[in-house]
Amino acid sequence: MPIKYQIMALMSKRQISIPIYLPIGSNILVKAESYETFSDIKKKVLIELGINTDRIPPEFFAFF
């Protein structure tokens, strides 16, 4: 069931901002569409962090 924030983003045709907290204490903000899966978001995060997904498969990383 989508939360109110997601419904409002869908109605106004905006991207959803998702904060990703890293274990080193910092965080990054990733913008996602409502139809994107965790796999899509994980690829965006890896690209944002500068990790080459052709060399290191995204399956090595996980969300906690």
C-alpha positions in Angstrom: 0.0 0.0 0.0 1.6 3.3 -1.0 2.1 6.0 1.6 0.5 9.5 1.4 3.8 11.0 0.2 4.0 8.6 -2.7 0.3 9.2 -3.7 0.9 13.0 -3.6 4.0 12.6 -5.8 2.1 10.5 -8.3 -0.8 13.0 -8.5 1.6 15.9 -9.0 3.8 13.9 -11.5 6.9 14.4 -9.4 9.8 12.1 -8.7 10.1 10.6 -5.2 13.2 11.6 -3.3 14.7 8.7 -1.3 17.5 9.3 1.2 20.1 6.5 1.2 22.1 6.4 4.4 25.6 4.9 4.1 27.3 2.9 6.9 30.1 5.6 7.0 27.6 8.1 8.3 26.9 10.1 5.2 23.9 9.9 2.9 22.9 10.6 -0.7 19.5 11.6 -2.1 18.2 9.5 -5.1 15.2 10.5 -7.1 13.0 7.7 -8.3 9.8 7.2 -10.3 6.9 5.4 -8.6 7.2 2.5 -11.0 10.9 1.8 -10.3 11.9 -1.3 -8.4 14.5 -1.8 -5.7 16.8 -3.2 -8.4 16.5 0.0 -10.4 17.1 2.2 -7.4 20.1 0.1 -6.4 21.6 0.7 -9.9 21.0 4.4 -9.5 22.7 4.4 -6.1 25.7 2.5 -7.4 26.1 4.9 -10.4 25.8 7.9 -8.0 28.6 6.4 -5.8 30.8 5.8 -8.9 30.8 2.0 -8.8 31.1 0.4 -12.2 28.2 -2.0 -12.4 29.7 -3.8 -15.4 32.7 -4.8 -13.3 31.1 -5.4 -10.0 27.6 -6.9 -10.2 24.8 -5.0 -8.3 23.9 -8.3 -6.6 26.9 -7.9 -4.3 25.2 -4.9 -2.6 22.0 -4.8 -0.5 19.7 -2.4 1.3 19.4 -2.8 5.1 
